[in-house]
Amino acid sequence: MYRRFISSPVTLICLTGLAFGAGFYTGRNSISEIERVTQLSAKDNEISKQVDFTPFWKAWNILNDKYVQADIASSSEINKNLYTQKLVWGAISGLVAAVGDPYTIFLPPAESEIFKGDISGNFSGVGMEIGIRNEELIVIAPLKDSPSDKAGVRSKDKILKIDNEISRGLRIDEAVGKIRGPEGTKVTLLLQRDDKEPFEVNITRAIIDLPTIKTEMKGAGSSKVFIISLYGFSAKSPGLFRNALKEFIGTGTDKLIIDLRGNPGGYLEAAVDMASFFLPDGKVVVREYYGEGEAENVHRSRGYDIFNDKLKLVILVNAGSASASEILAGALREYGRATIVGETTFGKGSVQELVDITDETSLKVTVARWLTPKGISISENGLDPDIKVMLNEEDIKNNKDRQLEKAIEIISK
C-alpha cells in the first residue's frame, strides 16, 4: 500500500494498535460481503447463483463503511435510508448503461414521472426530439413551430453544452431533464452544425402542443398537387390522416405528397394503419427482429388499400425523419407505391418497451430492431432517398424549398 511510516515511539504504539485492528478486521472479513449487507432485502435470487456478485457487495460495503457525506445532517437514520435507496437507483443505472444502447435507460422516480408526462403529451420545454449518435448528443428534429424550431435549431445539430455544462457522457433522459424547465424560463444550448464553428442559441421554454398534421394544395387544374404534412405519429394521427385522405380524394387530383420531414416518429401502430391505406391486406409493413433464432413479429397491412395504380405518390424525408416515419416511407417504397425525395433519414430502427420496475421507477428497454418488408435494417444508416435533394443555408435563409419543388416536378410528369 502507499502509506509512509516515520520511525518513532509513537509508531510502535500505532503498530501495536494496527496489530489489534488487524485481528478485528480479519475476524470481520471472515463474514461474506453479502452477509454484511443488512439494509437491503431480496439479495438472493437465481442470477446471484450464476454470477459472482462479491465485488459488487464489497464495493457497496466500502461505501457504507467509509464514505463520509458532505452534509453532516445526512447522518440521520432517515437520510441514511434515502442514501441507500439512491445507491440502488445508481446501481441499476450503471447496469443499464453497461448495455451500451443510448435508448435503453433506467428512469428513477423524477425522470420516470417526466417521461410519463411526455407520452401523455403534457410537458413544458423547447420542443425537440434528441438522440445519441457516436456518443454525441444530437437533435433528431425540432417540432414544428416549437421554441426550438423558431430559434433556428435543425436536425443533426450537435448539442455540445446545456447551460454551459458539457453534454458528452449524459444519458438522453439526463439531457432532457436539463433542457426542460418551467414555462417562460430560458435555456442556453451550444450547438455545432456540419463541423462548423459552434454557436449559442437562447431558447425560452413553453408548453409544447404536439403538432400532428397539415394539408394544403399547390397548383391548379390538372396540375393540382395535394400535400399532407405529418409532424408525428400519435394515437390520434391515423384518424387525422384518414380525414386528410378524404380531403385529398375530394379534390379530384391524383397527385399526393406526404411530407415526413422533421417527423421524429411515434406509435408503431399509427404507421401500420397509415400504410394500410396504400397496401393490400396482409402485406408486410414492418418486421420486428428480436435476435438470432428468435421468431420475428410481423406487422401487416389491414388492407384498406383505397387507391388504384393511377395514384402518383411522393414522400419527402430529411435527417429529422425517424422511427415510424422511416417505417411508413420504407414500406411504401419497397412495394413500388411511392418515390422518396430529400435527404437520408435519421436511422432510428429500434423498438423500446416501457417496463415498471417499482410504482415510481421504470425501465425503457430496446426489445427489437425494425426491418423493412425486405429485411433491411433502418438502424444507424437510415433510408437513402430515391432522389437526393439537399437544402443549403441559402435555401433556408430565402425560404426556398427545393425538395418540395423537386417532388412536385416528379409527380407532375
Disulfide bonds with the S-S distance in Angstrom:
none
